[in-house]
């Protein structure tokens, strides 16, 4: 595999008209960006970790990180290794007993783990060449450079791909996120509705034969 490209999370964005989210990764040594569409829950999980918000109970990616720690599996890095038929493929590299192992993963889950474990995010150069977005080269001096939660002006193609998205970081209702996922051990766990008994269908009655009417004399 060729030398991987290290990236950082530039921003998390939300579609203006649909629930779609996108994580924008920026190449460290270049003004090149890689947008990856993710699910709403994964976007929230990444954003919560970026903001270093402490949840009352561990979320799924917190739990997974804790499982790695319990089994003495050291998280080394996460990778985006392939783009096939518009689907990104990710990988979590871990070390167990001196051996390096690779865990197949969706990029969204891998990124959520990377933020929590503070490990590098690497991208295959072929993926970056195919799906990366390069900003306009000639930028005015007064333009604001890209940073955390901001983006540099993009090329026309890049602008079209991200024009319907806005920044997602800071727009989460964190209290609602924490309350929407009740603890399974909690006594307030909702009880399932009891199914209502249904009456058996009545068999169709056969039509009675009609007796002929007597003719009038």
trRosetta pair geometry for C-beta under 8 A, 3 or more apart (Angstrom, degrees):
i j d omega theta_ij theta_ji phi_ij phi_ji
1 4 7.4 15 136 -57 115 90
1 81 7.6 -53 -134 -144 142 100
1 124 7.0 -86 -167 -118 109 102
2 124 7.2 97 57 -158 95 75
2 125 5.3 -53 96 24 135 123
2 126 7.4 122 32 -25 129 91
3 125 7.2 49 75 -33 64 124
4 79 6.3 -82 -129 -128 151 108
4 122 3.7 36 145 176 138 122
4 123 6.4 141 -170 59 88 31
4 124 6.3 -52 -118 -87 82 41
4 125 7.4 -153 -127 -31 33 77
5 27 5.7 -37 166 -127 122 105
5 28 7.9 -177 173 22 76 87
5 122 6.6 137 66 -161 39 68
5 123 4.8 -35 66 64 97 89
5 124 7.6 -4 18 96 92 6
5 125 5.7 111 -27 -82 113 70
5 128 5.4 0 40 -29 153 156
6 27 7.6 103 82 -153 50 61
6 28 4.9 -3 96 0 97 130
6 29 7.9 71 59 -6 93 94
6 120 5.4 -58 -130 -166 109 120
6 121 7.0 108 -157 74 63 56
6 122 5.6 -40 -93 -99 57 71
6 123 7.9 160 -94 16 11 79
7 25 4.1 44 151 168 141 112
7 26 6.0 151 -160 73 88 32
7 27 5.4 -52 -100 -91 84 42
7 28 6.5 -151 -107 -29 28 78
7 34 6.5 -52 -121 28 162 122
7 121 5.2 -61 68 99 83 105
7 122 7.3 143 14 -114 81 21
7 123 5.4 37 -13 -11 125 119
8 25 7.0 155 74 -156 25 73
8 26 5.7 -26 61 61 78 88
8 28 6.2 86 -13 -81 101 85
8 121 6.9 138 -96 44 33 116
9 12 7.2 -3 -179 -48 118 86
9 23 6.4 -58 -134 -172 99 104
9 24 7.5 97 -165 76 59 56
9 25 6.2 -50 -101 -104 44 66
9 26 7.8 50 150 16 8 85
9 46 7.2 177 -125 176 154 121
9 50 6.7 -105 94 -96 149 128
9 111 7.0 107 -79 -169 116 118
9 115 7.1 4 -13 -85 146 112
9 121 7.5 82 -44 14 77 157
10 24 4.5 -60 64 108 110 99
10 25 6.4 143 1 -141 93 12
10 26 4.0 91 -61 -25 116 112
10 33 6.3 -46 9 -124 157 108
10 146 6.0 -19 -150 169 120 124
10 148 7.6 -151 -158 -113 40 37
10 150 7.8 -85 175 74 90 41
10 151 6.1 78 149 -96 127 81
11 23 7.9 -178 95 -153 44 47
11 24 4.9 12 55 46 80 117
11 148 7.7 137 -78 -172 71 40
11 149 5.7 99 -107 -127 96 26
11 150 6.9 166 -66 14 127 11
11 151 5.8 -75 5 -54 140 100
11 167 5.8 -81 -169 -119 125 85
11 168 7.6 128 163 30 85 80
11 169 6.6 -115 -153 -3 73 119
12 21 6.6 0 179 -177 92 113
12 22 7.6 170 -158 86 51 44
12 23 5.4 -20 -108 -106 77 69
12 24 7.5 -159 -80 17 28 77
12 43 5.6 141 -175 -159 124 92
12 46 5.9 156 -88 97 142 121
12 47 5.3 -115 57 -75 159 98
12 50 7.4 -167 -10 5 126 155
12 167 7.5 73 74 -162 56 60
12 168 4.3 -76 115 61 89 116
12 169 5.3 109 46 -49 99 85
13 21 6.8 157 85 -159 48 63
13 22 5.0 -14 62 61 99 91
13 23 7.9 177 21 -85 73 23
13 24 6.4 47 -7 -20 112 111
13 162 6.8 59 79 -156 172 98
13 165 3.7 61 147 160 129 122
13 166 6.1 158 -155 75 90 19
13 167 6.0 -59 -105 -99 72 28
13 168 5.3 165 -130 -16 12 99
14 19 7.8 -47 -160 -161 98 39
14 20 7.5 145 -160 89 53 49
14 21 5.4 -29 -102 -104 65 77
14 43 7.3 116 -84 159 87 158
14 165 6.3 149 69 -153 24 80
14 166 6.1 -30 59 61 78 73
14 167 7.8 5 16 110 85 19
14 168 4.2 113 -29 -88 97 104
14 171 6.9 -93 6 71 143 148
15 18 4.5 -14 105 59 144 76
15 19 6.9 28 50 74 113 9
15 20 4.1 53 -16 60 135 90
15 21 7.2 -110 -8 -69 83 34
15 22 7.7 90 -52 -11 81 99
15 164 5.7 14 -147 128 76 100
15 165 5.7 -46 -88 -95 45 74
16 164 5.2 -116 21 -176 104 72
16 165 6.9 -146 -26 -95 80 22
16 166 6.1 78 -77 -9 90 105
17 164 6.7 -47 12 -175 99 119
19 40 5.4 -37 166 -66 112 125
20 37 6.2 -33 -171 -150 108 110
21 37 7.1 129 83 -158 50 60
21 38 5.3 -45 90 69 103 82
21 39 7.1 19 40 117 111 13
21 40 5.9 132 -13 -96 124 48
21 42 7.6 -172 75 75 135 84
21 43 3.6 -50 144 -66 167 153
21 168 6.1 33 -135 -74 106 163
22 35 4.9 3 176 -170 125 104
22 36 6.6 151 -159 73 72 35
22 37 5.2 -40 -99 -97 81 56
22 38 6.9 139 -113 16 27 78
22 162 7.2 -131 85 -116 153 88
22 165 5.7 -56 34 -112 121 158
23 35 7.3 153 78 -153 42 53
23 36 5.1 -19 60 62 92 93
23 38 5.5 38 -12 -8 105 129
23 43 7.0 -163 -58 -110 91 81
23 46 6.3 -23 -99 111 129 174
23 108 7.1 156 -2 -111 137 77
23 111 6.2 105 153 127 170 172
24 33 5.5 -10 -174 -171 99 118
24 34 7.3 149 -159 74 50 43
24 35 5.2 -22 -101 -97 74 74
24 36 8.0 175 -83 20 29 67
24 151 6.5 -13 121 -97 163 123
24 162 7.3 39 -86 -115 129 140
25 33 6.7 148 78 -161 48 61
25 34 4.4 -18 62 60 103 97
25 35 7.7 -173 20 -77 71 25
25 36 6.8 30 -7 -2 109 109
25 121 6.7 -122 -135 119 130 138
25 123 7.0 140 117 -51 149 137
26 31 7.8 -29 -160 -141 103 40
26 32 7.3 140 -155 79 58 44
26 33 5.4 -27 -98 -102 68 76
26 34 7.8 -168 -72 19 24 74
26 146 6.4 174 -107 122 154 141
27 30 4.2 -6 99 57 130 94
27 31 7.6 -55 59 6 100 5
27 32 4.4 21 13 62 130 93
27 33 7.5 -121 -1 -71 80 31
27 34 7.6 88 -45 -15 84 102
27 123 7.7 -89 -93 42 87 131
27 128 6.8 72 -75 -146 123 141
27 132 7.4 15 -33 -137 122 135
31 134 6.9 79 103 -155 83 68
31 135 5.0 -67 150 30 117 114
31 146 7.5 135 -137 19 89 129
31 152 6.2 -40 -159 54 113 161
32 128 6.6 69 132 -177 135 111
32 132 4.8 12 173 177 111 130
32 133 7.0 153 -164 73 63 42
32 134 5.3 -28 -108 -95 82 71
32 135 7.9 -137 -89 0 37 77
33 132 6.5 140 71 -162 37 75
33 133 4.6 -28 67 62 94 97
33 134 7.8 175 21 -79 75 25
33 135 7.4 73 -6 -43 111 87
33 151 7.3 31 -95 -146 157 107
33 154 7.3 -68 35 -104 139 114
33 158 7.1 91 59 -145 121 135
34 80 7.7 168 140 74 153 161
34 123 6.2 161 -14 -116 169 163
34 127 7.4 46 -136 132 140 98
34 128 6.0 -78 -75 -115 126 74
34 131 6.0 66 -142 105 88 100
34 132 5.2 -48 -81 -102 81 71
34 133 7.3 169 -82 13 31 80
35 131 7.6 -123 52 158 66 104
35 133 6.7 29 -8 -6 100 128
35 161 6.4 175 37 135 153 122
35 162 6.3 -163 -80 -78 152 108
36 80 7.5 -125 -82 -116 147 148
36 88 5.7 -27 -134 -2 114 161
36 107 5.5 -85 -176 106 155 143
36 108 7.1 -166 129 -68 120 77
36 111 7.9 161 73 -31 144 148
38 42 4.4 -110 169 90 117 124
38 43 5.2 147 92 -59 115 83
38 46 7.5 54 102 -5 167 137
38 107 7.6 -114 -88 91 103 91
38 108 3.9 131 -131 -104 115 127
38 111 7.9 -88 -85 46 149 136
39 42 4.7 88 58 12 84 105
39 43 6.9 -146 93 -9 41 88
39 108 6.5 107 23 149 81 173
40 43 5.7 -57 -149 35 30 112
40 44 6.4 28 155 -17 65 106
41 44 5.7 -55 -151 37 33 111
41 45 6.3 35 151 -22 66 105
42 45 5.5 -51 -145 35 34 114
42 46 6.4 34 155 -18 65 103
42 106 7.7 -85 -106 108 154 129
42 108 3.8 23 171 162 153 128
42 109 6.6 -83 -123 -64 119 56
42 111 8.0 79 172 62 108 106
42 112 6.1 -117 -157 -44 78 132
43 46 5.9 -54 -149 36 31 109
43 47 6.2 28 154 -18 65 110
43 108 7.7 -55 -54 -149 56 120
43 168 6.1 -40 170 140 124 160
44 47 5.7 -57 -144 39 31 111
44 48 6.2 35 158 -23 66 105
44 172 5.9 123 -131 -119 88 133
44 177 5.9 -178 -180 -123 136 137
45 48 6.0 -50 -145 32 27 111
45 49 6.7 23 156 -13 60 107
45 59 5.8 -172 -119 133 98 148
45 60 7.0 -53 -107 52 143 94
45 61 5.2 107 -180 6 132 132
45 112 4.5 11 119 -131 117 136
46 49 6.0 -63 -155 39 30 108
46 50 6.3 31 151 -22 67 108
46 108 7.4 -99 -42 -164 124 76
46 111 5.8 3 -106 117 124 108
46 112 5.0 -101 -75 -91 73 78
46 115 6.0 126 -145 -6 68 154
47 50 5.5 -53 -146 34 33 113
47 51 6.3 20 159 -8 67 108
47 168 6.3 -104 -81 119 140 101
47 169 5.4 -172 -135 -107 104 68
47 172 5.6 149 111 -30 141 139
48 51 6.1 -65 -149 44 27 102
48 53 4.9 -84 -161 50 77 114
48 55 6.9 20 178 -51 140 113
48 59 7.1 98 78 -7 154 154
48 172 7.1 -96 -68 101 78 170
48 174 6.9 126 -111 -121 97 103
48 177 7.1 -149 -76 119 130 158
49 52 7.2 29 -177 -77 37 42
49 53 8.0 -86 -68 35 21 76
49 61 7.4 -59 -52 96 135 137
49 112 6.5 140 1 -156 146 66
49 115 3.9 107 119 118 134 126
49 116 5.2 -85 -133 -66 136 76
50 115 6.0 -64 -64 -154 66 140
50 169 6.4 -66 94 -121 141 121
51 169 7.1 162 -58 -160 105 95
51 170 7.8 144 -88 -74 131 58
53 174 5.7 -118 -170 -139 161 145
55 58 6.8 126 79 -102 119 23
55 59 6.0 79 33 -31 167 94
55 62 7.2 -141 45 -20 125 158
55 177 8.0 -84 -114 110 117 105
55 178 5.6 -178 -147 -106 91 105
56 178 5.6 94 12 -168 105 126
57 178 7.7 132 31 -156 81 88
57 181 7.6 -137 72 105 119 107
57 183 5.4 167 -70 -88 165 104
58 62 3.6 -141 -159 102 94 124
58 63 4.9 130 124 -59 126 73
58 66 6.5 -32 -140 -13 165 139
59 62 4.9 96 49 9 66 106
59 63 7.1 -124 101 -8 33 90
59 181 7.4 78 -113 77 78 168
60 63 5.7 -57 -154 33 30 113
60 64 6.5 28 152 -19 65 104
61 64 5.5 -45 -143 34 38 113
61 65 6.4 42 155 -19 64 102
61 109 6.8 -173 -97 -153 107 72
61 112 4.2 -104 -105 134 163 119
61 113 5.7 -139 -161 -73 107 63
61 116 6.0 170 136 -14 108 147
62 65 5.8 -55 -151 37 31 111
62 66 6.4 32 150 -19 65 107
62 116 6.5 -165 -95 -133 60 152
63 66 5.6 -57 -150 36 31 113
63 67 6.4 35 151 -23 66 102
64 67 5.6 -49 -150 30 34 114
64 68 6.8 38 151 -19 63 100
64 109 7.9 33 35 -176 171 107
64 113 6.5 -69 99 -98 124 110
65 68 5.7 -50 -155 32 35 114
65 69 6.6 33 149 -18 65 105
65 75 7.3 -47 -130 -25 82 145
65 113 6.2 165 -73 -140 95 81
65 116 5.0 -106 -62 118 157 135
65 117 5.9 -165 -129 -64 118 94
66 69 5.5 -55 -150 36 35 113
66 70 6.3 39 152 -25 68 103
67 70 5.7 -50 -146 31 33 112
67 71 6.6 9 161 2 64 108
68 71 6.5 -76 -153 50 26 94
68 73 4.3 -96 -159 76 76 106
68 74 7.6 132 161 -81 110 11
68 75 5.8 33 157 -47 159 99
68 94 6.4 -131 -142 -126 119 138
68 117 7.9 -18 76 -92 151 132
69 72 7.6 29 -176 -78 34 29
69 73 7.5 -86 -57 51 21 70
71 96 7.2 -17 133 -122 101 118
72 96 6.8 106 101 -134 81 73
72 97 7.7 75 108 -52 120 66
73 94 4.6 11 173 173 104 134
73 95 7.1 154 -162 69 57 41
73 96 4.9 -23 -107 -80 81 98
73 101 7.9 -55 -144 48 114 121
74 94 6.3 149 75 -164 44 73
74 95 4.5 -18 60 56 102 98
74 96 7.7 179 20 -68 70 47
75 78 7.8 -6 -178 -51 110 84
75 92 6.7 -49 -137 -178 99 104
75 93 7.6 104 -164 82 56 56
75 94 5.5 -40 -100 -104 49 83
75 113 6.6 -150 -141 156 153 112
75 114 7.9 -159 154 -99 132 51
75 117 4.3 -31 77 -168 143 163
75 119 5.4 -124 125 -28 101 153
76 93 4.4 -57 62 108 112 102
76 94 6.3 177 1 -106 88 23
76 95 5.7 85 -50 -23 113 101
76 100 6.9 -11 -9 -131 155 104
76 119 6.4 120 130 -153 22 139
77 93 5.0 11 57 47 77 119
77 114 7.6 24 -164 -114 45 108
77 119 5.1 -154 -99 157 42 114
77 120 4.7 -19 -126 65 105 89
77 121 7.4 173 -172 -86 84 22
77 122 5.8 28 162 -3 130 114
78 90 6.5 0 177 -176 101 111
78 91 6.9 162 -161 85 58 52
78 92 5.3 -23 -108 -105 84 65
78 93 7.1 -165 -88 16 31 78
78 105 7.3 -65 -145 71 107 143
78 110 3.9 150 -165 173 131 104
78 111 6.6 -163 104 -73 153 39
78 113 6.1 131 -69 76 137 106
78 114 4.4 -98 15 -63 130 115
78 119 6.5 112 -8 94 81 114
78 120 7.6 -163 36 96 63 51
78 121 5.5 -16 71 -113 96 68
78 122 7.2 173 89 27 45 74
79 90 6.6 154 85 -160 52 62
79 91 4.4 -13 61 61 101 102
79 92 7.9 -170 22 -76 74 23
79 93 6.6 57 -11 -24 110 107
79 110 7.4 -81 44 178 37 153
79 121 7.8 159 -90 -165 30 50
79 122 4.7 -24 -109 73 78 97
79 123 7.3 162 -161 -86 63 27
79 124 7.3 69 175 -42 103 81
80 88 5.8 -29 -156 -174 109 116
80 89 7.3 126 -162 78 59 46
80 90 5.4 -36 -101 -101 60 76
80 91 7.8 -179 -82 20 18 79
80 107 5.1 30 -104 -110 103 120
80 110 7.4 173 -70 79 71 146
80 121 7.5 30 -13 177 98 91
80 122 7.3 -163 24 98 68 50
80 123 4.7 -6 57 -116 108 74
80 124 6.4 -116 101 8 67 83
80 127 5.7 -140 123 108 103 167
81 89 5.5 -56 63 97 89 97
81 90 6.9 132 8 -128 86 22
81 91 5.2 41 -22 -7 127 122
81 124 5.2 81 -148 -37 37 126
81 127 7.4 143 136 -33 12 138
82 88 7.3 149 86 -158 53 46
82 89 4.1 4 58 43 98 121
82 124 6.6 34 -66 20 42 155
82 127 6.7 -162 -134 -73 11 116
83 86 7.4 6 180 -115 93 19
83 87 7.2 162 -154 75 54 38
83 88 5.5 -22 -100 -98 77 63
83 89 7.4 -153 -71 12 31 81
83 126 7.7 -155 28 117 99 88
83 127 4.7 128 -16 -125 110 88
83 130 5.6 -159 67 83 143 138
83 131 5.7 175 -105 -25 167 130
84 87 5.8 -30 72 60 68 89
84 89 6.8 20 15 -21 103 118
88 106 7.7 82 90 -164 90 64
88 107 4.6 -17 118 -13 128 137
88 127 7.2 75 -127 -150 93 133
88 131 8.0 -73 -82 21 106 171
89 104 7.6 -44 -172 -154 97 90
89 107 7.4 100 114 -43 8 93
90 104 7.7 112 83 -173 61 49
90 105 4.4 -58 97 89 106 84
90 106 5.6 42 27 139 121 16
90 107 3.8 160 -57 -78 124 53
90 108 7.8 -151 -14 16 152 41
90 109 7.1 175 75 59 147 81
90 110 3.9 -147 164 -5 141 144
90 111 7.8 -101 -123 -26 153 76
91 102 5.2 -19 -169 -167 116 106
91 103 6.9 139 -163 69 60 48
91 104 6.4 -36 -106 -110 70 39
91 105 6.1 148 -102 31 17 92
91 110 6.8 44 56 -105 23 148
92 102 7.2 142 71 -160 45 53
92 103 4.3 -21 61 61 99 105
92 105 5.0 59 -18 -12 98 145
92 110 5.4 -159 -67 -120 87 93
92 113 6.0 -2 -112 84 131 157
93 100 6.2 -5 -172 -171 98 103
93 101 7.5 158 -154 82 52 41
93 102 5.7 -24 -99 -102 66 71
93 103 7.8 -164 -72 19 21 77
94 100 7.4 158 84 -152 37 56
94 101 5.4 -21 67 64 87 90
94 102 7.9 162 22 -92 72 23
94 103 6.3 33 1 -12 115 114
95 98 7.0 -3 -180 -126 101 11
95 99 6.9 162 -154 79 62 36
95 100 5.4 -31 -97 -96 77 64
95 101 7.5 157 -97 17 25 75
96 99 5.7 -26 69 62 71 89
96 101 6.0 -2 17 3 109 124
105 109 5.0 -124 -176 82 106 112
105 110 4.4 123 108 -59 134 98
105 113 7.7 -55 -166 10 162 138
106 109 4.7 85 61 10 89 102
106 110 6.9 -160 89 -7 44 88
107 110 5.4 -58 -143 41 34 113
107 111 6.0 35 159 -22 70 104
108 111 5.9 -53 -147 34 27 109
108 112 6.5 28 153 -18 61 106
109 112 5.6 -54 -149 36 33 113
109 113 6.4 33 152 -18 65 105
110 113 5.7 -56 -151 37 32 111
110 114 6.3 36 150 -25 66 106
110 121 7.7 121 130 -125 101 93
111 114 5.4 -50 -145 33 34 115
111 115 6.6 37 156 -22 65 100
111 121 6.3 31 -113 -113 78 135
112 115 6.1 -49 -151 30 30 110
112 116 6.8 22 153 -11 60 109
113 116 5.9 -66 -154 42 33 107
113 117 5.8 9 160 -1 72 116
113 119 8.0 -16 125 40 84 117
114 117 6.1 -66 -133 50 26 96
114 118 7.8 108 170 -71 56 7
114 119 5.2 -104 -139 65 74 83
114 120 7.4 -67 -152 98 120 17
114 121 5.1 71 174 -71 168 93
115 118 7.6 19 -178 -71 26 48
123 127 5.5 -118 179 77 95 120
123 128 5.1 99 123 -55 127 105
124 127 4.4 87 68 3 92 106
124 128 7.1 -170 90 -6 48 84
125 128 5.5 -57 -146 40 37 111
125 129 6.0 39 156 -22 70 105
126 129 5.7 -52 -145 36 30 112
126 130 6.3 22 157 -15 63 110
127 130 6.0 -63 -147 40 28 106
127 131 6.0 -26 174 26 67 111
127 132 8.0 98 123 -39 59 89
128 131 7.0 -77 -125 57 20 74
128 132 4.4 32 -177 -46 66 127
129 132 6.5 -9 -79 18 13 114
133 154 5.8 -7 155 -148 126 121
133 155 6.8 -154 -174 32 87 100
133 157 7.1 -156 -130 99 96 94
133 158 3.7 107 -167 -106 127 118
133 161 6.8 -143 -87 55 140 139
133 162 7.7 -44 -50 -17 179 124
134 137 7.9 4 148 -59 110 82
134 155 6.1 38 81 -21 69 127
134 158 7.3 -154 52 -41 37 138
135 139 7.2 6 142 -63 120 124
135 146 7.9 -155 -55 -30 151 129
135 152 4.5 -24 -101 110 158 118
135 153 5.8 102 -159 84 108 57
135 154 5.3 -88 -110 -109 68 44
135 155 6.5 177 -151 -32 22 73
135 158 7.1 -80 -92 58 48 161
136 139 6.0 127 91 -71 97 79
136 153 5.5 -28 26 109 111 106
136 154 7.0 106 -17 153 80 15
136 155 5.5 139 -65 -86 69 61
139 143 4.7 -86 171 39 110 149
139 152 7.2 -61 -98 -172 153 108
139 153 6.2 155 -117 43 108 120
140 143 5.1 117 66 -26 77 98
143 152 7.3 69 147 -148 124 78
143 153 6.2 -68 -152 -9 143 117
144 147 8.0 -75 155 5 99 103
144 150 6.4 -69 121 169 121 148
144 152 8.0 -149 93 -106 62 61
145 150 8.0 90 104 103 44 128
145 152 6.4 -18 -155 -87 45 103
146 150 5.6 -168 -144 104 52 85
146 151 5.2 5 -119 -145 109 29
146 152 4.0 -73 -41 -32 107 86
147 150 5.0 31 49 45 72 112
149 167 6.0 49 -166 -144 80 137
149 169 5.3 -105 -108 67 98 139
149 170 7.5 46 -131 -12 133 121
151 154 7.1 -16 149 -41 118 102
151 162 7.5 -106 143 138 170 155
153 159 7.8 -8 -172 -77 70 111
154 157 7.9 -101 146 74 107 56
154 158 3.2 -113 168 102 127 124
154 159 4.8 171 79 -57 104 68
154 162 6.5 92 14 40 160 126
155 158 4.7 90 50 13 74 104
155 159 6.8 -135 94 -10 35 88
156 159 5.7 -52 -145 33 29 112
156 160 6.6 30 156 -20 62 103
157 160 5.9 -55 -155 32 31 110
157 161 6.7 24 152 -16 64 108
158 161 5.7 -59 -149 37 35 110
158 162 6.3 -5 164 12 70 112
159 162 6.5 -78 -141 54 26 85
159 163 5.3 49 162 -62 70 104
160 163 5.8 -28 -125 -2 24 120
162 165 5.1 -63 -165 38 68 116
167 170 7.0 17 131 39 113 106
167 171 7.3 144 111 -19 74 118
168 171 5.6 -96 -162 40 44 118
168 172 7.6 52 162 -48 82 87
172 177 6.2 0 174 -32 113 136
173 176 3.9 27 116 21 117 119
173 177 6.4 154 91 -22 65 83
174 177 5.4 -50 -146 33 36 115
174 178 6.4 33 157 -17 67 104
175 178 6.0 -58 -152 37 30 108
175 179 6.2 17 156 -10 66 113
176 179 5.8 -63 -141 44 31 104
176 180 5.9 37 160 -31 68 109
177 180 6.0 -52 -142 27 24 113
177 181 7.4 0 165 0 56 107
178 181 7.0 -79 -162 42 27 93
179 182 7.7 13 -177 -72 48 69
182 186 5.4 -106 174 46 97 142
182 188 6.3 -124 -149 93 134 96
182 189 5.9 162 124 -103 135 61
182 190 7.4 135 29 -9 158 85
183 186 4.0 108 69 -31 94 105
183 189 7.8 -93 86 -71 56 94
184 189 6.7 45 -150 -98 38 133
186 189 5.5 139 77 -46 81 80
